[in-house]
Amino acid sequence: MIWMKAQDVFILLGQVPSMVTFENVKLEHETEKALLLKIKGEKYWLPKSQITLEGDEVEIPDWLVASMEPVIEKPDKFKRK
C-alpha cells in the first residue's frame, strides 16, 4: 500500500487545492509533525505537511480549513497544580 499526502493526490489528479491565508497568526507550540497556531483568537493543531507558515501568516488548503476545530482547553479548576 502506498501512502500519499493529500496535496500530492491533487497534483496527480491535475488539480491544485485552493489555499486560504490567515494573517496575525501566533505560533503557540510545535512538535515534530504539527503546529499549534492561534488564529482569530482560537487555537488549532495543524499538520506541518499541509500548511505553509511564513512570519505571522499561514496558508491552509481549503479542504483542511473546512474541517478545522478549535482546541478545547481545560478550565483552570481541572488543571494539575
RANOR-V490084 format. One record per residue. N is the residue number from 0. RES is the residue in one letter. SS is DSSP state (H for helix, E for strand, L for the rest). PSI is psi in degrees with one decimal (* if undefined). NEAR is the number of other ideal C-beta (glycine too) atoms within 10 Angstrom. Layout:
n:N res:RES ss:SS psi:PSI near:NEAR
n:N res:RES ss:SS psi:PSI near:NEAR
This chain:
n:0 res:M ss:L psi:136.1 near:2
n:1 res:I ss:L psi:128.5 near:3
n:2 res:W ss:L psi:136.3 near:5
n:3 res:M ss:L psi:151.6 near:10
n:4 res:K ss:L psi:150.4 near:11
n:5 res:A ss:H psi:-38.6 near:14
n:6 res:Q ss:H psi:-32.1 near:15
n:7 res:D ss:H psi:-35.9 near:11
n:8 res:V ss:H psi:-43.8 near:11
n:9 res:F ss:H psi:-42.7 near:15
n:10 res:I ss:H psi:-43.4 near:13
n:11 res:L ss:H psi:-33.4 near:9
n:12 res:L ss:L psi:-0.4 near:8
n:13 res:G ss:L psi:20.1 near:6
n:14 res:Q ss:L psi:146.7 near:9
n:15 res:V ss:L psi:121.1 near:10
n:16 res:P ss:L psi:142.3 near:16
n:17 res:S ss:L psi:140.0 near:9
n:18 res:M ss:E psi:143.2 near:14
n:19 res:V ss:E psi:131.2 near:15
n:20 res:T ss:E psi:130.1 near:11
n:21 res:F ss:E psi:138.2 near:17
n:22 res:E ss:L psi:167.2 near:10
n:23 res:N ss:L psi:41.4 near:10
n:24 res:V ss:L psi:141.0 near:21
n:25 res:K ss:E psi:129.5 near:10
n:26 res:L ss:E psi:117.5 near:12
n:27 res:E ss:E psi:-38.6 near:13
n:28 res:H ss:E psi:154.3 near:11
n:29 res:E ss:E psi:136.8 near:12
n:30 res:T ss:L psi:-175.8 near:9
n:31 res:E ss:L psi:-35.6 near:5
n:32 res:K ss:L psi:-8.1 near:9
n:33 res:A ss:E psi:161.2 near:16
n:34 res:L ss:E psi:140.0 near:18
n:35 res:L ss:E psi:111.0 near:15
n:36 res:L ss:E psi:141.8 near:23
n:37 res:K ss:E psi:114.6 near:16
n:38 res:I ss:E psi:120.4 near:18
n:39 res:K ss:L psi:42.0 near:10
n:40 res:G ss:L psi:-5.2 near:6
n:41 res:E ss:E psi:150.0 near:11
n:42 res:K ss:E psi:138.0 near:15
n:43 res:Y ss:E psi:136.2 near:22
n:44 res:W ss:E psi:126.6 near:16
n:45 res:L ss:E psi:140.2 near:18
n:46 res:P ss:E psi:131.3 near:13
n:47 res:K ss:H psi:-32.4 near:13
n:48 res:S ss:H psi:-15.0 near:11
n:49 res:Q ss:H psi:-8.6 near:16
n:50 res:I ss:E psi:165.2 near:18
n:51 res:T ss:E psi:118.2 near:12
n:52 res:L ss:E psi:121.3 near:17
n:53 res:E ss:E psi:111.5 near:9
n:54 res:G ss:L psi:-122.4 near:7
n:55 res:D ss:L psi:22.9 near:11
n:56 res:E ss:E psi:141.2 near:12
n:57 res:V ss:E psi:138.7 near:22
n:58 res:E ss:E psi:128.5 near:13
n:59 res:I ss:E psi:135.1 near:24
n:60 res:P ss:E psi:144.0 near:18
n:61 res:D ss:H psi:-34.1 near:10
n:62 res:W ss:H psi:-30.4 near:14
n:63 res:L ss:H psi:-37.9 near:18
n:64 res:V ss:H psi:-39.9 near:15
n:65 res:A ss:L psi:-23.5 near:9
n:66 res:S ss:L psi:5.5 near:6
n:67 res:M ss:L psi:135.0 near:14
n:68 res:E ss:L psi:134.8 near:8
n:69 res:P ss:L psi:153.8 near:13
n:70 res:V ss:L psi:133.5 near:12
n:71 res:I ss:L psi:118.4 near:6
n:72 res:E ss:L psi:146.9 near:9
n:73 res:K ss:L psi:140.0 near:8
n:74 res:P ss:L psi:154.6 near:6
n:75 res:D ss:H psi:-34.0 near:7
n:76 res:K ss:H psi:-17.8 near:5
n:77 res:F ss:H psi:-9.7 near:7
n:78 res:K ss:L psi:147.0 near:8
n:79 res:R ss:L psi:148.0 near:4
n:80 res:K ss:L psi:* near:3
